[in-house]
Amino acid sequence: MPSLRSERLTPFIDKITRYGKENLDDILHVLVEAVQTLTRQSRCRVYLEDLTKGRLVCAVTAGRYPAQVHQQTFPLNTDDYLVSRTYISQEELALDDITLLDDATARRVAERFSVRSSYLMPIVRGGRSIGVLCVDSSRADRLPAEEMRQTLQEFIGRVVDSVDLARRYHQQLMLARQVDAAKKREAALSMVKAAVNLVDTLALASVLVPTPIDTSGEEGLEILATYSLEKEARRLYEEEKLVSLGPGASLLARYISKNGIIVDDRLLKPLFIKLATKSLQKKYLTRELGLKSLYVVPFYEESTRRVTCLVNYYPRGEHGFSEFETGLLQAHAEMAQQVIQEIGVEHMEIQVLSDINDLLQEKFEGIQPFLNRILSKATELIGADTGSIALAREVEGERWLLVDDESGRLIGAKSKEWLKKNIPPLHIGGEELAPEQRSLSGYAAHTGRPALISDTRDRRPDSFYMEVTDVIRSELAVPVISEGRAIAVICLDSLKPGYFTEEHKRILLIIERLISRYLADLEQIERLTGEVNLLRSDVDYRDPKISSYRLGNIIGNSQKAQEVVDFIQRIAPPVFNRIASWSGQNLQEATLGLPSILITGETGCGKEFVFNNIFTRLNEMYQQRFGNDSQLSLQKTNIAAYSGELTYSELFGHKRGAFTGAHNDRRGILEEGHGGVVFLDEIGDADPKTQVQLLRFLDNGGFVRLGENTTRYARVLLVAATNKNLRQLIRDGLFREDLYYRMSELALPIPSLNERREDIPDLAVHFLGRLYQIYRSPGEPENAVPTIEPAAQALLTRHHYSGNIRELRSLLLRALFLRRGRQIREADIRAALGTETPPPPVPLAALFNEAAQNIFSDIIDGPGDFWGALYRPYSENRITRDTVARVVDLARQRGATTMPKIAMLLKACDPRSRDEQEQKTFFRFKNFLYKTIRI
């Protein structure tokens, strides 16, 4: 049994040990979840030693009275308390019924928190205690069994290193903040002392800074320092440590709201105030000290009016200050405020630089682990309660910020995610967005500047904030900028209003500048790795029954196929040497022009497939030279998919505002592919302006973004493909002759399938194997690929192909669907061919139509829905993309003319609902149809 319990805790152990030292709260949250899972008891407490306080402090609690439990601490050096006794003795305590103990102190503490039975276990690391775990119950005799305790001890032993490392780091930061606070007090005291000596008529000077009064979030003004030549006056003033900002509570409450915001414009500049006893919290100022007036010099955040510091000067008697004296005091106050603000900032900036630099030296397996560590570090350094990092993505032509993808998988980062569970996709935009689409992160990404909201409850209805949970009271968002464009946004949240300051903003900006290039590189690597892996899935597939594979998986029995293979083998080494030289930043070789390859051939003959094999060979050479972790940069695009300015923008990029819809600066794929390979399909469709710029680019690597006049440079191997007769286009004046000659220096004609008939039998076996992998049902064995009888192979070889390899693949797909056994027979091929040549797709279309109609009827008239009848079968390769698209067509025929109507008719979700989960589901639905099915 203990081993079974241990296995249940393995996911918790893995999660805790993956966290960094800045994740104390996350570690403890998972630890509590694990304890609850094991013991099946909801109440537990974890106390950790805090050497800065000399106490055992409750670090996390689950169950009843959380606020009261957190307030209760225990001494480290006495065994008067059960928790302290367990800590000191390093021995567990199992108390069946605390009410029966002779220890009155233990009974009193237990009664306060309604604890009847409790199991206390020391948390020990390296032979010394660092804390205590308590598993509680409000009923007697509810202790974990002996075997369960052993498993619990084993679990704590596995995670104690992570707990202690995070505990010590957290306490070091807390101690550093205490030291900084002490330094600020000392600096403020020095300044107010100087003020009293500066002006003869000054009776008393003080410095006030904001501080929370209670858990409600209302602020007060803490007296950071005060000084008077009269000791009694100083003592009286300092007796009340806080000036309340509650309604009518003090004189300053007239000018400053309970949240620390200046509400009276008169206090936006230095102000003389007559003191009236009835409006004073500190009435002795007039009654006992005889002070009649006050000169206040305010400091506040310009954007929010939130007070950061007040410097108060009290003159003696009725005397005010002369114009010269007020100028002197304003200069003094400014220096005081600056000194106080900068105390601790330097220490924090050094800490940030050190910690983030350490992270940048680590090796991360992907973007998400890196973002998690960065967010945790930022949250801990700033003291935020929670936060997230969202990545910028383009979906359906619009820019969004995503923390989770459409399937709910975390792609960004969350800190203390139980406080911020469901974060919907966020529009990037400004005033043009509807109020319900606006968010602080989206606005920060749109403007490229930090954005702050001091109090989420006092905001205007049209302000830039989207409520994810009502417990968040203030939020700070800082965009991560690369190449002039936001690629992510760091968002921190506090449960207190007005928490974030200019100092916090500055710290986040330091972090942003340190990580922006690194994050952009990680995104590029992840995107490139995905492209290459997808390409490899095509190039690496080999059927064991075929012996004629060449290079990757080019089938080369024929002379024509062998010529293609020979071309690739000859040109790959010298072209790679040219690519490798670019890492040395040698720009002199630009005068030679950039290398290019032109692949020509009929539609469907395999031009892109041949390119994939060229790239794979170059990438293998790249990894041999620069290491297996390296990837040669790869970019692909289809020129025919764009027109006019969009083609130019796709290749060379654009400047913000260059055309309608150009909301941000954008790099083109030639710039993004710097140092690697770019594949341009359908080059014959390029417009004249694009052709001119391509020619210039191939000559020296220079280009100009649309809407700019700055020349930029990139080094790429340009591979272009076309099924058109470029010489005829030149004669028709549609293609530049000089560009043709420049691109065709290395020309590779791909033979049609009719020119390489001896390859057809092996090609048929190869494609049939690939198609079977894609379309086989979950119950069919992976290696049970249908065979093709010789008569069927002979018929395929004799057939005249107008659609080349693409046609052969379609024929085999129909034969695979129509076969009646484990073998593709001549009759199956004839049925797939039909009565005409080339065969019309009627049999397969009819099959798809019937399947689509059945699925549609199951959804509309039966119990089915979109996710069970379409999404899941497609994801498991049980239905095709065409089937899904046909079902959508049927929905449109029923009157579902918009995407929301389609979603409702197919029972995917209710787009009209304002529920966050429904909106997230609708976004996932749209993304699947647009990006995966490509309707």
PyMOL commands that set and color helices and strands:
alter all, ss='L'
color gray80, all
select helices_A, chain A and resi 2-18+24-39+66-71+82-89+98-100+104-112+146-198+231-239+252-254+265-268+277-279+284-287+323-342+345-361+367-382+417-419+435-437+440-447+502-539+559-584+587-592+607-626+639-641+645-652+669-672+683-685+688-700+726-731+737-743+753-775+790-798+804-818+826-833+842-860+866-875+881-893+899-905+916-933
alter helices_A, ss='H'
color red, helices_A
select strands_A, chain A and resi 43-50+55-62+74-75+93-95+117-125+128-137+202-212+219-227+242-244+271-274+293-300+307-315+386-395+398-402+413-415+426-427+451-453+474-482+485-494+549-550+554-555+596-600+634-638+653-654+666-667+677-681+702-704+711-713+717-722+747-749+787-788+823-824
alter strands_A, ss='S'
color yellow, strands_A
deselect
rebuild
show_as cartoon
